[in-house]
Amino acid sequence: MASTAKKSNFLFYALLYLVLFFASADVFSQLILRGELITLPDLSGKSVEEARALLAPKKIVISIKETRFDSRLEKGRIMAQDPARGSRIKPRRTIAVVVSQGSEQIEIPKLEGRSLEMAARILKTAGLRRGRVSQIHTPRASAGRILAQDPPPGMFAGRDSAVDFLVSRGEAEERYIMPDLIAKKADAVLRRLKALGFTKIDKSEVWYPDLGYGIIIKQNPEAGSLILKRNQIHFEVSR
């Protein structure tokens, strides 16, 4: 019985010794850590998970202070920290970080059918901008009206993204080659041109020897020029 009691006492004291040993070791390690100063690394560009893994051995806690839109950093990356990099702090402290939400996504408005000027104002208000502009002749819309856009309406794009346009130049006008009308009778020429739809025609009379009245002496545009029905045509005519 005495032998059994001795064994029990030995085990009790051995267990108590181990408990006291590990407890004192933990207290001692905490005292050492409290006296240690840690130089903070630069956390910019790192993910929150990467930053926590980096500072976990130093007993430093990461706290997200706020999130902001930033086109330069993808979502989840650290933009700023407090205290700043290079600061010396004790373990078990907390670092506040600002985390990127990535680029702000803006819904593309419907701009087809609008003028370029109006579209540019709408884009500026939305935080977007006008991109490339291509033009084609078409009877589908009057000149200056938007026929198509890229990205299409309803899609999302980052702030300050460009929207490209295809714009109408109106229906294509027929082109004509100006004939040589020198020495022709002006009245007959003017009647013929007006019948064809040319409306901007005028003439001036000058004296020219050895010519009867109403003969074309000069013309503008010159023969062979490409002209439209809306172009101005001028004749100098003998009197």
Protein Blocks (a to p, Z undefined) as FASTA:
>chain_A
ZZmmmmmmmmmmmmmmmmmmmmmmmmmmmmmmmmpccddddfehiafklmmmmmmmnopa
cddfbdcddfkbcghiafbdcddehiacdehiacdddddebjaddddddfehiafklmmm
mmmmnopacddddddddfkbcehiafbdcddehiacdehiacdddddebjaddddddddf
ehiafklmmmmmmmnopabdcddddddehiaehiafbdcddehiacdfkbccdddddZZ
